[in-house]
Amino acid sequence: MIRALCLMFVLALPLVSVVSCNVAPKADDRESFVVEAREGLKHFESKVPGLKDQIKNSAGYAVFPGAGQWGIIFTGGSFGRGAVFNARGEQLGWAAVNNFNVGLQLGGQGKKILIVFANADVLTQFQKGLLTGSVQGMAVAGDSAANGTAPFQNGLALYVGAEKGLMAGGMIGMENFRYRALGKENEDPK
């Protein structure tokens, strides 16, 4: 059993490294990715009462329509790509999450992630990669999030929609996000 788990870990590392290389999807996939991100937003809006108003009164949001989470024994992490929009739904750029953590865990799952930015200062900090710390997210499962919108923590509201899998959790380290503006997808980070 341990040998099989170690093999899974070794096989998972290249996948995480490949995913973490580029913030934006390949040029040919960008249009369909934005459609997928917009569908991800609709998923959250249909399940969280008051979310449309929260977004309307925010600086913008980031949607990660198919983020993955994995864990093998004492290591794990999250990875995925997202699209960043202003409150009017106009795309500003791309984002990627690549988060490694430590703790006893086993399994993997797909999830949707929505981050709402309370104001322009927080959005700008996200775009510059200056956010630190972690944000606890509200799980959106079943038919609805009965309690309504998630509260802002350090200027962010986080929603996590779990799909099928063995792991659960709604905390994300903000220093693990990267951003690229539209038209600057291929530039090296500063």
URMOFEN-V782586 format. One record per pair of residues at least 6 apart in sequence whose C-alpha atoms are under 6 Angstrom apart, sorted by the first residue. I is the first residue (numbers start at 1). GAP is how many residues later the second one is. Records with the same first field share a line. If there is no record, write none. Layout:
# URMOFEN-V782586
I->GAP  GAP
This chain:
# URMOFEN-V782586
23->72  73
24->70  161
37->26  28
40->25
45->6
47->97  98
48->96  97  100
49->99
50->99
51->98
55->32
56->31
58->59  60  61
59->27  28  58  59  60  61
60->25  26  27  57
61->23  24  54  55  56
62->21  22  52  53
63->19  20  50  51
64->17  18  48  49
65->47
66->45  46
67->12  13  43  44  45
68->10  11  41  42
69->8  9  39  40
70->6  7  37  38
71->34  35  36
72->33  34
73->31  32  33
74->28  29  30
75->26  27
76->24  25
77->22  23  24
78->20  21
79->18  19
80->16  17
81->14  15
82->12  13  14
83->11  12
84->7  8  9  10
85->6  7
93->87  88  89
94->85  86
95->83  84
96->81  82
97->79  80
98->78
99->77
107->59
108->57  58
109->55  56
110->53
111->50  51  52
112->48  49
113->46  47
114->44  45
115->42  43
116->40  41
117->6  39
118->37  38
125->6
127->52
131->43  44
132->42  43
133->40  41
134->38  39  40
135->36  37
136->34  35
137->21  22  33  34
138->21
139->21  22
140->20  21
150->7
151->6
